[in-house]
Amino acid sequence: MTGGDLHLHSVRSDGEWTPARLVREAKRAGLSTVALTDHDTIAGLEEAQATGEELCVRVIVGVEISTWRGVDLHLLAYGFDPTSADLREVLRRCRDGRRTRAERMVAVLARLGAPITMGSVERHAGEGAIGRPHVAKALVEAGHVSTIRKAFLEFLGEDRPAYVEKVRLDPGETIARVQAAGGVAVAAHPGIYGEPESFDPLVEAGLDGVEILHPLHGRKTRAAFDAYAIANGLARTGGSDFHGPRGTTPPIGRIAIEEAWIEDLRERIGRRREQARTIHE
């Protein structure tokens, strides 16, 4: 087994599979390492780690956090202490914001003549963090649209009438919180936000790495951010951003980072953990 996928989503946020199944599929694909990076929650971490121990697949602590820097900028946090009260508070704020956002969407949809209930949205979310896909599923269930894709095209997309902005954190503050909890902060799919140089302010704020391998990154984008990471001493990561077989991302195992990148990330996590321990002592 070799290589890793460090960008996976489960039913605990907006994915289709359980954390356990994600790890089992990673094992079947021959991967040595995964990270469950659900949006704003680590509720699936224990299940993923337990399955990883059973199957001898390393599961790195992870989460994907939404921040705002002129655009919706996602940060992947790895290796932090999952018991950190400070970071848990950050994630709670994000989840509370997600619920408020969904409630506002439900209200707007009612005015647009496409009523759904918050109870339906919550049922589709289950124990996961509420997101637009759950609102979309409620729209399909209510018969207002025939598919989730149409729900986004007609109502929930960024330029559609029921779109509501979500609560976003400052990226610099988020990086600091992640590092204080002994973790490292990595820019998720940076190629969709701009050129490498646009990340200079985040590097100055302490950004630890950038995601190089991602389904939305072409060859030129990967090469540009790889060179940027090397020039700035940043960790290089990657993953499929897999949400489920009905999504548009490749299957688990199709995108895998090399072992050298994984070991570099783990060494950086170790140093951050030691720094956080020293500060707290």
Secondary structure, DSSP 8 states (H G I E B T S, - for coil): ---EEEEE--TTTT-SS-HHHHHHHHHHTT-SEEEE--BT--TTHHHHHHHHHHHT-EEE-EEEEEEESSSEEEEEEES--TT-HHHHHHHHHHHHHHHHHHHHHHHHHHHTT----HHHHHHHHTTS---HHHHHHHHHHTTS-SSHHHHIIIIISTTSTT------B-HHHHHHHHHHTT-EEEESSGGGT--GGGGHHHHHTT--EEEEE-TT--HHHHHHHHHHHHHTT-EEEE---B--TTSSS--TTSS-B-HHHHHHHHHHHHHHHHHHHHHH-
